[in-house]
Amino acid sequence: FDTSPGRAAGIACDVRDHDSLVALWNFGVERFGAIDAWINNAGTCHAQLPFARLAPSELATTVQSNFLGAVLG
């Protein structure tokens, strides 16, 4: 594993958005020639609220980030 300068990068990406993930992938390939590892560590949680008390918009954000983000990534 090469950790010399220029061999790693971090950029913002919305894991809920397929186009954002494609742009991230393309950035990595263009910058480094290949992607050796893809670590998808995004997710959301809500301050200890019971599942039944989540507002529909909070539930949608959680499902999009925690499930679809992992699947799309």
C-alpha positions as CSV (number, residue, x, y, z in Angstrom):
1,F,0.0,0.0,0.0
2,D,1.6,3.2,-1.2
3,T,0.9,6.2,1.2
4,S,3.4,8.6,-0.4
5,P,2.2,12.1,-1.3
6,G,-0.3,12.1,-4.1
7,R,-1.4,8.5,-3.7
8,A,-4.6,9.2,-1.6
9,A,-7.4,11.7,-1.9
10,G,-10.6,12.6,-0.1
11,I,-13.4,14.4,-1.8
12,A,-17.0,15.1,-0.8
13,C,-19.7,12.9,-2.3
14,D,-23.4,12.4,-1.6
15,V,-23.9,8.6,-1.4
16,R,-27.6,9.1,-2.0
17,D,-26.9,10.4,-5.5
18,H,-25.8,7.9,-8.2
19,D,-24.4,10.7,-10.4
20,S,-22.3,11.9,-7.4
21,L,-20.9,8.4,-6.9
22,V,-20.1,8.0,-10.6
23,A,-18.3,11.4,-10.5
24,L,-16.3,10.1,-7.5
25,W,-15.3,6.9,-9.3
26,N,-14.3,8.8,-12.4
27,F,-12.2,11.3,-10.4
28,G,-10.4,8.4,-8.7
29,V,-9.7,6.6,-12.0
30,E,-8.6,9.9,-13.8
31,R,-6.3,10.9,-10.9
32,F,-4.7,7.6,-10.0
33,G,-5.3,5.3,-13.1
34,A,-7.2,2.8,-10.9
35,I,-9.0,2.4,-7.6
36,D,-7.5,-0.2,-5.3
37,A,-10.0,0.1,-2.5
38,W,-13.5,1.6,-2.1
39,I,-14.5,2.3,1.4
40,N,-18.1,3.5,1.8
41,N,-18.4,4.7,5.4
42,A,-21.4,7.0,5.1
43,G,-24.5,6.9,7.3
44,T,-26.9,8.8,9.4
45,C,-28.5,8.2,12.8
46,H,-31.0,10.1,14.8
47,A,-30.3,11.0,18.5
48,Q,-31.8,7.9,20.1
49,L,-35.2,8.4,18.7
50,P,-37.4,5.2,18.4
51,F,-37.9,4.2,14.8
52,A,-41.7,4.9,15.1
53,R,-41.0,8.6,16.1
54,L,-38.9,9.4,13.0
55,A,-40.5,12.0,10.7
56,P,-41.1,10.6,7.2
57,S,-38.3,12.9,5.8
58,E,-35.9,11.7,8.5
59,L,-36.7,8.1,7.6
60,A,-36.2,8.7,3.9
61,T,-32.8,10.3,4.5
62,T,-31.8,7.4,6.8
63,V,-32.8,4.8,4.2
64,Q,-31.2,6.6,1.3
65,S,-27.9,7.1,3.2
66,N,-27.6,3.9,5.1
67,F,-29.1,1.4,2.7
68,L,-29.1,2.9,-0.8
69,G,-25.7,4.6,-0.2
70,A,-24.1,1.2,0.5
71,V,-25.9,-0.5,-2.4
72,L,-25.1,2.2,-5.0
73,G,-21.5,2.5,-3.7
